Amino acid sequence: MTVRRLRRGFIGIVALSGACGNVTRDPEPVPGDGASGAAGSAVSAKGGTVGLGGNGSSGSPGQSCPPPAPAVFSEQVLSPAKVFRRELYTWTTDEQIAEVREGQVLLTRTEREGMGPGYAFEKIASMAEGTGEVSELAAYLAGEAFARARFAWPHPWATRMGWPGESYGDKLVRMLLRQDAWLAIVQGDAIRVVDVDDNEVALSAALAAPERIAVIFFVRDATAGGPYCSGSFNGGGDGYREYIVGNEAMIEEWSIATPEILEKLESDIAMLREFLERIRACPPFVDTVDWNVSVCCQWGRDPGANDLIAYEESLAMPSPYYLPEEAQIEALIATLEAARFEPDPFVVRPGG
């Protein structure tokens, strides 16, 4: 899988890659394939969105919003206190599906020639230039251990659309990490390592057994070219979050075209349909210009019963294709519906 640098600093991983797969440039976006729904949206004050659903939020003037209720995406919110996910999904192309079926190896490709390693690895490599345990661990992650990697996310819907002008494939791969795997969290100028229960692993212990690190969780913030969140004015590039799977030995199982994957896809579609009905009944006010900054600079909120906040806290990439507007959600649903498949199970247990 090739890690390539995408527009807006997003990392795609060619093959079964995250954001997710072999990246090709699309023609002008069309509805159902990442159509832009920015036109005609309601705009709030700079840098903010008005919540949808419970917690006293309101929609258009004169409208009555739904009473407080469990938010549609409440179970998918990525809390800073619970980052480790054993089950991850990545999108890819027919070509790459054929390749991994034949070779029965998931992590097969390094970066695409001439494209560079992407922002995550550029950031990690820069951290490796210092001294101390953080730099030592960064050097390990920037080396051969994660030379072959795939981008992933816990829920398929949140990465299928990508950024405007780019497509990552419409085939899903499911990965289940081993119970004893570790996760390296790279955010700001720090690296933390946690176990499957999100318990902190001392850096000295991680350096003693770095082969247990299965995944890097990377947050593109202001220190890595992402949005600046302090002061009176926002700036910087677009932010995002990503899981980078780079250690196949710590994958318990990966699979293609199974009934379980289809069930997950159908579940995502059903949740998005429910979310669509709620935003139809109570459209949120969204600043379409600064939405990415607004979302990324507020990640870590407790959404309570607020549907909009739960949706934003579940995102990997707040790209224009994920604006919480009726046209965009309709396009997302249509794209996921087109990704349905007839089960043809292919399951690999590395080392098993």
C-alpha positions in Angstrom: 0.0 0.0 0.0 1.4 3.2 -1.0 1.3 6.2 1.3 0.9 9.3 -0.8 0.4 12.9 0.0 -3.0 14.2 -1.0 -4.2 17.6 -1.5 -5.0 19.4 1.9 -2.3 17.3 3.5 -4.4 14.1 3.7 -2.6 10.8 3.6 -4.0 8.1 1.3 -2.7 4.6 1.3 -2.7 3.1 -2.1 -4.1 -0.4 -2.2 -6.2 -1.2 0.8 -5.3 2.0 2.2 -6.9 4.3 4.4 -8.5 7.3 3.3 -8.4 4.6 1.8 -7.0 3.0 -1.2 -5.6 3.6 -4.6 -6.1 7.3 -5.2 -7.3 8.5 -8.5 -8.4 11.9 -9.6 -12.1 12.2 -10.3 -13.8 14.7 -12.7 -15.9 17.4 -11.2 -17.7 16.0 -8.2 -21.2 14.8 -8.8 -24.1 13.9 -6.4 -23.5 10.4 -4.9 -19.8 10.5 -5.5 -18.7 13.3 -3.2 -21.0 16.1 -4.5 -20.4 19.5 -3.0 -23.3 20.8 -1.1 -21.8 24.0 0.1 -24.0 26.2 -1.9 -27.2 27.4 -0.2 -26.1 26.3 3.3 -26.8 28.4 6.3 -23.8 30.2 7.7 -23.1 30.8 11.3 -20.7 33.1 13.0 -17.0 32.5 12.0 -15.5 29.3 13.3 -18.6 27.6 14.8 -21.6 25.4 14.2 -24.9 25.4 16.0 -25.8 22.0 17.5 -28.6 19.7 16.3 -30.9 17.7 18.5 -30.9 17.8 22.3 -29.0 20.0 24.7 -31.0 23.1 23.9 -29.7 23.4 20.4 -31.8 25.0 17.6 -32.1 24.8 13.9 -33.6 27.4 11.5 -35.4 30.4 13.1 -38.9 29.4 14.1 -38.2 25.7 13.9 -38.7 23.3 16.8 -35.8 20.8 17.1 -36.3 17.3 18.3 -36.3 16.7 22.0 -33.1 15.3 23.7 -32.5 11.8 22.7 -29.5 9.5 22.1 -27.4 11.0 19.3 -27.3 8.8 16.2 -23.5 8.5 16.3 -23.0 8.5 20.0 -21.5 5.0 19.9 -19.0 6.0 17.3 -17.6 9.1 19.0 -13.8 8.9 19.2 -13.0 10.0 22.7 -9.4 11.0 23.6 -9.8 8.6 26.6 -10.6 5.7 24.3 -8.5 5.7 21.1 -7.5 2.1 20.7 -9.8 0.2 18.3 -9.2 -3.5 17.6 -11.6 -3.4 14.6 -10.5 -1.1 11.7 -11.7 -0.7 8.1 -9.9 0.5 5.0 -11.2 1.2 1.4 -9.4 0.0 -1.7 -9.8 -0.8 -5.4 -10.6 -4.0 -7.3 -7.0 -4.2 -8.5 -5.7 -4.2 -4.9 -8.3 -6.7 -3.8 -7.1 -9.1 -6.5 -3.5 -8.5 -5.4 -4.0 -9.3 -1.7 -6.3 -12.3 -2.5 -3.5 -13.7 -4.6 -0.6 -13.0 -2.2 -2.5 -13.3 1.1 -0.4 -10.4 2.4 -2.2 -7.2 3.4 0.7 -4.8 3.8 2.5 -5.0 0.5 3.5 -1.6 -0.7 5.6 1.3 0.4 5.2 4.9 -0.7 4.4 5.7 -4.3 7.5 6.7 -6.2 8.1 10.5 -6.2 5.2 11.2 -3.8 6.9 11.2 -0.5 5.8 9.6 2.7 3.0 11.9 3.6 2.5 14.4 6.5 2.3 11.9 9.3 5.7 10.4 8.5 7.2 13.7 7.7 6.2 14.9 11.2 7.4 11.7 12.8 10.7 11.9 11.0 11.2 15.4 12.3 10.5 14.2 15.8 13.2 11.6 15.4 15.9 14.3 15.0 15.9 15.1 18.7 17.2 13.1 21.7 15.4 11.1 24.3 12.8 8.4 24.4 10.3 10.2 22.2 12.8 10.8 19.4 14.0 7.2 19.7 10.5 5.8 19.3 9.9 8.3 16.5 12.9 6.9 14.7 11.5 3.4 15.0 8.1 4.4 13.6 9.7 6.4 10.8 11.9 3.4 9.8 11.3 0.1 8.2 8.8 -1.0 10.8 6.1 1.1 9.2 7.5 1.4 5.7 4.4 -0.6 4.5 1.2 0.7 5.9 -2.5 1.2 5.4 -4.8 4.0 6.5 -7.9 2.8 8.4 -10.8 4.0 10.6 -13.2 2.2 12.9 -16.2 2.9 10.7 -16.3 2.7 6.9 -18.6 5.7 6.3 -16.2 8.2 7.8 -13.5 7.7 5.1 -15.2 6.7 1.9 -15.7 10.2 0.5 -12.2 11.5 1.1 -11.3 15.0 -0.2 -12.8 16.7 -3.3 -11.2 15.4 -6.5 -9.9 12.2 -5.0 -11.4 8.7 -4.9 -10.0 5.8 -2.8 -11.8 2.8 -4.1 -15.1 1.2 -3.2 -14.0 -2.2 -1.7 -13.7 -2.7 2.1 -11.2 -4.6 4.1 -11.7 -5.4 7.7 -8.8 -5.7 10.1 -8.9 -7.1 13.7 -5.8 -6.3 15.8 -4.4 -8.8 18.3 -5.4 -8.4 21.9 -1.8 -7.7 22.9 -1.2 -5.1 20.3 -0.1 -1.5 21.2 -1.1 1.8 19.6 1.3 4.8 19.2 -0.6 8.1 19.5 1.3 11.0 17.7 -0.2 14.4 18.4 1.5 17.7 18.8 5.2 17.1 19.8 4.4 14.0 21.8 4.2 10.3 21.3 2.2 8.1 23.7 1.7 4.4 23.6 -1.4 2.6 24.9 -2.6 -0.9 25.1 -5.9 -2.4 24.0 -7.6 -1.0 27.1 -6.0 2.5 26.6 -3.7 2.0 29.5 -0.5 4.0 29.2 2.6 2.0 28.3 5.8 3.6 29.5 8.0 4.7 26.6 10.8 2.7 28.1 8.6 -0.4 27.9 7.6 0.4 24.4 11.2 0.9 23.3 12.0 -2.5 24.9 9.3 -4.2 22.7 8.5 -1.9 19.8 7.3 -4.9 17.7 4.1 -4.8 19.7 3.1 -1.5 18.2 0.5 -2.3 15.5 -0.9 1.1 14.6 -0.1 4.8 14.6 -2.9 7.2 15.5 -2.0 10.5 14.0 -3.7 13.9 14.4 -2.9 16.6 12.0 -2.9 19.7 14.1 -1.1 23.0 14.0 2.3 21.4 14.7 1.9 19.3 11.5 0.5 21.8 9.1 -3.1 21.6 10.4 -5.4 24.4 11.7 -4.3 26.9 14.2 -6.8 27.1 17.0 -5.7 29.9 19.3 -6.1 33.7 18.9 -8.7 35.8 17.2 -8.1 34.3 13.7 -8.0 30.7 12.6 -5.5 29.6 10.0 -3.3 26.7 8.9 -4.2 23.8 6.7 -7.1 21.3 7.0 -7.0 18.9 10.0 -7.8 15.3 10.1 -7.2 12.1 12.2 -6.0 8.7 10.9 -5.1 5.2 12.0 -2.0 3.9 10.2 -1.7 0.1 10.3 1.9 -0.9 9.7 2.6 -4.1 11.5 0.9 -7.2 10.0 2.3 -9.5 12.7 0.0 -7.7 15.2 -3.1 -8.2 13.0 -5.1 -11.2 14.3 -7.3 -11.4 11.2 -8.1 -9.4 8.0 -10.9 -10.2 5.7 -12.6 -9.2 2.4 -16.2 -9.5 1.2 -17.6 -11.2 4.3 -21.2 -11.0 5.5 -19.8 -9.3 8.6 -18.4 -6.5 6.5 -21.6 -6.1 4.6 -23.5 -5.9 7.8 -21.2 -3.1 9.0 -21.8 -1.2 5.8 -25.6 -1.6 6.1 -25.4 -0.4 9.7 -23.5 2.7 8.6 -26.1 3.4 5.9 -29.0 3.0 8.3 -27.4 5.4 10.8 -26.8 8.0 8.1 -30.4 7.8 7.0 -31.5 8.5 10.5 -29.1 11.4 10.8 -30.4 12.7 7.5 -33.9 12.7 8.8 -32.9 14.6 11.8 -31.0 17.3 9.9 -34.0 17.6 7.6 -36.2 18.3 10.6 -33.7 20.6 12.2 -31.0 21.9 9.9 -27.9 23.0 11.7 -26.2 26.3 11.0 -22.7 25.5 9.6 -19.9 27.8 8.6 -18.9 26.1 5.4 -15.7 28.1 5.1 -14.3 27.3 8.5 -16.1 24.1 9.3 -12.9 22.0 9.2 -11.1 24.4 11.6 -14.2 24.5 13.9 -14.5 20.7 14.1 -10.8 19.9 14.5 -10.2 22.6 17.1 -13.0 21.2 19.2 -12.3 17.5 19.0 -12.7 15.9 22.4 -16.1 17.3 23.2 -18.7 15.2 25.0 -21.7 15.3 22.6 -24.3 14.3 25.1 -27.6 14.1 23.1 -26.4 16.5 20.5 -26.5 14.8 17.0 -24.3 17.3 15.3 -21.5 17.2 17.8 -21.6 13.4 17.9 -21.4 13.3 14.1 -18.4 15.7 14.1 -16.7 13.8 16.9 -16.9 10.6 14.9 -15.2 12.0 11.8 -11.8 11.1 10.5 -11.7 14.0 8.0 -14.0 17.0 8.1 -13.8 17.4 4.3 -16.4 19.4 2.3 -18.0 16.0 1.4 -18.9 15.5 5.1 -20.6 18.9 5.7 -23.7 18.1 7.8 -26.0 19.3 5.0 -28.8 17.4 3.4 -27.2 17.2 -0.1 -23.9 16.0 1.3 -25.4 13.3 3.5 -27.6 12.1 0.6 -24.5 11.8 -1.5 -22.6 9.9 1.2 -25.5 7.4 1.6 -25.7 6.9 -2.2 -22.0 6.3 -2.4 -22.1 3.7 0.4 -25.2 2.0 -1.2 -23.2 1.6 -4.4 -20.5 -0.2 -2.4 -22.7 -3.1 -1.4 -21.5 -6.5 -2.6 -22.4 -10.1 -2.8 -20.4 -12.0 -0.1 -17.4 -13.9 -1.3 -15.5 -14.3 1.9 -11.7 -14.2 2.0 -10.2 -14.4 5.5 -6.5 -14.4 6.4 -5.0 -14.9 9.9 -1.4 -13.9 9.7 0.8 -16.6 11.2 -2.2 -18.8 11.8 
